[in-house]
């Protein structure tokens, strides 16, 4: 066999050497993985409803505050325009207000996205 297949003997010698090196090293097994966290308990229908209502309340409060702030800023802008340019008619005022919404409030047509919601704590 050594004459016909010398590579087989080389393979087994190398394999034996690897095993003997591994046995001579002091290798510790991998530590046990930590226990996974237990699953969170499911919410009861009442808890789910309360959570949904709270989320809705917070979302609508943010929207209301944003809308009120946007309207207050627009009103201040209109008051300032009327004070500085008393000769502007209503159509010109509306055009300037729309330009203000598009440029300053960063939302073409509505003027709502540029104003971030106020967080209530």
C-alpha positions as CSV (number, residue, x, y, z in Angstrom):
1,X,0.0,0.0,0.0
2,X,2.9,2.4,0.7
3,X,4.2,1.8,-2.8
4,X,0.9,2.2,-4.6
5,X,-0.7,5.0,-2.5
6,X,1.9,6.9,-0.5
7,X,-0.4,9.9,-0.1
8,X,-2.8,7.9,2.0
9,X,-0.1,7.2,4.6
10,X,0.9,11.0,4.6
11,X,-2.7,11.9,5.2
12,X,-3.1,9.6,8.2
13,X,0.2,10.7,9.7
14,X,-0.9,14.4,9.4
15,X,-4.2,13.5,10.9
16,X,-2.6,11.7,13.8
17,X,-0.3,14.7,14.3
18,X,-3.2,17.1,14.5
19,X,-5.1,15.0,17.0
20,X,-2.0,14.6,19.2
21,X,-1.4,18.4,19.1
22,X,-5.0,19.0,20.0
23,X,-4.8,16.6,22.9
24,X,-1.7,18.2,24.2
25,X,-3.2,21.7,24.4
26,X,-5.4,22.5,27.4
27,X,-8.5,23.5,25.6
28,X,-11.7,24.2,27.5
29,X,-15.0,23.6,25.9
30,X,-17.1,26.6,24.9
31,X,-19.2,28.0,27.8
32,X,-22.8,27.2,27.9
33,X,-24.9,29.9,26.2
34,X,-27.0,31.9,28.6
35,X,-30.6,31.0,28.9
36,X,-32.8,32.9,26.5
37,X,-35.1,35.5,28.0
38,X,-38.6,34.2,28.6
39,X,-41.1,35.5,26.1
40,X,-43.0,38.5,27.2
41,X,-46.5,37.8,28.4
42,X,-49.2,38.6,25.9
43,X,-51.3,41.6,26.7
44,X,-54.9,41.1,27.7
45,X,-57.5,42.7,25.4
46,X,-58.0,45.5,28.0
47,X,-54.2,46.2,28.2
48,X,-54.0,46.2,24.4
49,X,-57.0,48.6,24.1
50,X,-55.4,50.9,26.8
51,X,-52.1,50.8,24.9
52,X,-53.8,51.7,21.6
53,X,-55.8,54.5,23.2
54,X,-52.7,55.9,24.7
55,X,-50.8,55.7,21.4
56,X,-53.7,57.4,19.7
57,X,-53.9,60.1,22.3
58,X,-50.2,60.9,22.0
59,X,-50.3,60.9,18.2
60,X,-53.3,63.2,18.0
61,X,-51.9,65.5,20.7
62,X,-48.7,65.9,18.7
63,X,-50.7,66.6,15.6
64,X,-52.9,69.2,17.4
65,X,-49.9,70.9,18.8
66,X,-48.2,71.0,15.5
67,X,-51.3,72.4,13.8
68,X,-51.8,75.1,16.5
69,X,-48.1,76.1,16.2
70,X,-48.2,76.2,12.4
71,X,-51.4,78.4,12.5
72,X,-49.8,80.7,15.1
73,X,-46.7,81.1,13.0
74,X,-48.8,81.8,9.9
75,X,-50.9,84.4,11.8
76,X,-47.8,86.1,13.0
77,X,-46.5,86.2,9.5
78,X,-49.7,87.7,8.1
79,X,-49.9,90.3,10.9
80,X,-46.3,91.3,10.1
81,X,-47.1,91.5,6.4
82,X,-50.1,93.7,7.0
83,X,-48.1,96.0,9.3
84,X,-45.1,96.4,7.0
85,X,-47.1,96.4,3.7
86,X,-50.5,97.9,4.4
87,X,-51.3,98.3,0.6
88,X,-51.3,94.5,-0.1
89,X,-54.7,93.1,-0.9
90,X,-56.1,89.8,0.3
91,X,-55.0,87.9,-2.9
92,X,-51.4,89.2,-2.5
93,X,-51.4,88.3,1.2
94,X,-52.6,84.7,0.4
95,X,-49.9,84.4,-2.3
96,X,-47.2,85.5,0.2
97,X,-48.6,83.2,2.8
98,X,-48.4,80.3,0.4
99,X,-44.8,81.2,-0.5
100,X,-44.0,81.3,3.2
101,X,-45.6,77.9,3.7
102,X,-43.7,76.4,0.7
103,X,-40.3,77.9,1.6
104,X,-40.1,78.4,5.3
105,X,-42.3,75.5,6.5
106,X,-40.8,73.3,3.8
107,X,-44.0,71.7,2.5
108,X,-45.5,72.7,-0.8
109,X,-49.1,73.5,-0.5
110,X,-49.7,72.7,3.2
111,X,-46.8,74.0,5.3
112,X,-47.0,71.3,7.9
113,X,-44.1,68.9,7.6
114,X,-41.3,71.4,8.4
115,X,-42.7,72.0,11.9
116,X,-41.7,69.2,14.3
117,X,-44.3,68.0,16.8
118,X,-43.8,69.3,20.3
119,X,-43.3,66.5,22.8
120,X,-45.4,66.6,25.9
121,X,-44.0,65.0,29.0
